[in-house]
């Protein structure tokens, strides 16, 4: 009877944890897609920043290592760099010597 209780609890725990890890992975994947889209916009404008894609690589390694919070921070930073690069491209569109 005792072994059955242990297995039942282990099975329930596995069922509860699996959706959480899946949700984390899907939120990470969605965030990476959004960041990549912003970086691609910056590239199309000719203003992609040097480290933006490197941040995504670091984020992927962190996610693979189980450091979800760190990975999400890196993805957010990469996305922000993409957005800032697009703003920079817009602001400097007519830049030239004075």
N, C-alpha and C positions, 0 to 999 in steps of 0.2 A: 504494500500500500504506500509506503514511504517513497519508494522509487518512482511510482506512478505520479505522485504529487510533484516530485522534483522535475520529471520530464514534462509534465503539464505546464509548470511554471516557466521552464526554459522555452517551451514552444510559444507560450503567450508573449514572453519577452522578445523573442525573435520576431514575432508578428508585429509587435509594437515598434521595434527599432527599425525594421526594414523600410517602412514608409518614410520615416524621418530621414534616413540616409538617402533615399531616392529623391525626396524633396530638396535636400541640400544639393545634390548633384544637378537636379534640373534647374534650380535657381542659379547655380554657378554657370551652367551651360547657357542659360538665357542672358546672364550678365556678360559673359564673354562675347556672345553674338552682338549685343548692344554696343559693347566697347569696340569690337572689330568694325562695326558699321560706322562709328564715329571716326575711327582712325582711317578707314577707307575714304571717308569724305575729305579728311585733311589731305590724304595722298592725292586725291583727285584735284584738289585746289593747289597742289604743289607745295604744301606746307607740313608734311608728315614729320613729326618730331622723332628724333633718333631713338629714344628709349621706349616709346609707347608699346611696340610689339615685344620688346624684351620684358616689359612688365607682365604682359600676358603669358609669356613663357614661364616666368617665375611663379605666377599665379597657378598655372597648371601643375607645376612641381609641388607647390604647397598643397593644393587640393588633393593630389595623389598621395601625399604624405599624411593626409588627414587633418591638415591645418586649414579648415574651411574659413574661419574668420579672417585669417591672414590672407588667404587667397582672394576673398571677396574685397578686402581693402586694396589689394594690388590691382584687381580688375577695375575697381572704382577709380583708382588713380589713372589707369591707362585710358579709361573712358573720358575722364576730365581733361587729360592731355589732348585727346582727339578733339574735344569741343573747343578747347583753348586755341588749338592750332587752326581750326576753321575760323574762329574769331580773328586771329592774327592775320590770316589770309585776307579776310574781308577788310580789316583795318588798313592793311598795307597794299591794297589793290592798286591804288593810284600813287604809291610812294615813288619818289624819285629825287634826284638831286634838286636842291633849291637854288 
